[in-house]
């Protein structure tokens, strides 16, 4: 097995919690109506384009043109975004910070809109330390192999000596397609065990 020299963390649902329902449970109290809104208006496919670099102004304008009766609720997505990320996963953050303290090469690779990522850095100072590739900055998103290649080139990572940690199976497979090692994140204890399997004791 190739020695792991580089450890790359995803952010959302690995280091910080993310749930759009948190503000929208207040904004659209009826669960069925709220589910319809996320399925047909502010969908995951719509949101991912902001992660790919589309501005919120353009994103809102496109949806409001198609759903003018939902204009306020559409604008609420960005307005109340900070409520969607209410806390960090302290146990996962502790693992990352221990790896950094041990002198490991730790970086971040995230699907995140450029402006909301900067907001997240203000909310969670631990996101300011590692070097990071933000999808909204480079106009690429996981699981596209190109974003892993971009990250590796930017930070001089040897793909076979890199391990990636993500909560999405598709993103894990994307990393493997780029020649990286990768593990699916389901919790801090499993992550410790997965890292130990690669000879990394935290």
N, C-alpha and C positions, 0 to 999 in steps of 0.2 A: 504493500500500500504506500502511495506517495505521501510523504510527510506534509501535513497541513501547515502552510505558512501564512495564510490569509483567511480571515473570518469576516463574512459579510452578513449583516442583519437587515431584514425587512423592518419596517417601523409599525405600521398599522396592524393591530391585533397580535403583535409580537412584543413591542415595547410600550405602546400606548393603546388604550381602548378606543374603539370607533363604533358608533351606532347612530345612524341618522334618525332613528325612532325617538331618541331622547328629547330633542326639542319638538319634534312633530307630534308626539303624544299629547302635547299641550296645544299645538297649533291646529291639529286636526284630531280632536278627541275620539271621534268614531273610528274604531279599528278597521272596519270594512272600507270606509271611505279613505282612510290613510293608506291601506294596502293598495287600493285602486290607484291612488296618487303616485305611489312609488312604482307601480307596475306600468303606468301609462303616461306619466308626466315626467317627474324627476326620477328617471330610471337609472339603473346602473350603467347602461350603455351611454346615456347622456352625461353622467358624471365622469366617466372614464375619459371623455374627451377633454375635460379640464386638466386631468392628469397628463394628457398628451400635449397640453400647451394652449388649448383654446381659452380665451379670456372669459371671465364670468359675465362680463357685459354682453359679449356675443352669445354666450350660452343662454342667458336669460332672455335675450331678444328673440332668439329662435323659438324657444318654448312659448313665450308670451304671444307670439304671432299665431301659434297653433292652438293655444289654450288661454285666450285672453281672460276668461272668467277665473283663472287660477293665478293671476299675476302676482298677487301678494304672497301666496304660498310658494310660488316659484322663487321669488326674491328672498324668501325666508331661508332658503337652503344656504346661501352664502352668509346672510346676515347673522344666522344663528349657528354657523358652523362650529364655533368654539365650544358649544354645548355638546356636540357630537363626540368630542374627545375629552371626557371629563377627568380622566386619571391615567397615570402610568401603571404598567405592570411591574411593581417594585422588584419582584423576584427575578424577572427577566433582565431588568435594567441592572440589577446587582451582578448578574452573570457577565453582562457586557462590560461593566466598569471594572470587574475583577480581571477580565481578559486584558483590558487596556493597561491596568496597573501592573500586570505580569509582563508587559512588554510585547504583547501580541499585536499583530497588524489587523486592526479592526476598522471596517468601513461600513457604510450604510448604503443600501440601494432600495429606493422606494418609488412606488406609484403615488404621486402627490402633486397637486396643483402648486405652482411656484409660490403664489402669495400665501396660501394656507400653510405651506410648509414653513415659511418664515414666521407666521403666527404661532405655529406649533413650537418652533425653537424658542420663542419668547415664553410660552407656557411651560415648556419642559427643557430647562437649560442643558440637560445631558445630551440633547440632540445637537448642541453647538460644537461638541468636541470632535467626534469622528469626522473624517472626510466623507462626503456624501455625493451620490448621484441622484438627482431629483428628476423624475420623468418629465415634469412640466418644463424643466430647464432645457433638457436635451431633445425634447419632442419625440421621445420613444417611450414605450411602456412594456413592462413585463406582461406576458411571457415572451415577447419578441426577443429572439436570440441577439439582435443587434444591441439591445440595451446592456446586456451582460458583457458583450464584447467592448462596448464603449466604456463601461465601468472598469474593466480589466486594463484597457489601454490607458485610461486616465490615471490610474493609481498603480500601474506597473505590477499587476497581479499575474502570477503564473496560474492559468486556469486549472490544471490538474492538482495544484497545491492549494486550491481555494475551496472553502466550504461555505455554502449559502444556507441561511435559515429563513423560512417563509411559512406563513400559515396557509398559503394557497397551493394545492397540489399541482395546478397548472404552472405556477411560477417555479416550483421546485423542478418540474420537468423541463421548463425552459432553461434553467441553469444547467441541468445535466446535458441538454442539447448543445450548450455552449462549452462543454468540456469540464464543467465544475463538478465537485462533489456537492451534494445538497441534502437537507433533511427537512421534513415537514414538522412545523412547530405546532404542538398541541398543549404545551405547558412547560414550565421551567424545569420540573424534575425530569421529564423525558428529554429535554434539551441537554441537561447535564449528562444523562446517560448516553445520548447520541454523540456528544462531544467526546466523552470518555472512550467511545468506540473508535474514535479517530486519534486517540492518544492525547487528548486535551483534557486535563483535569482542572476543574474549576471549584 
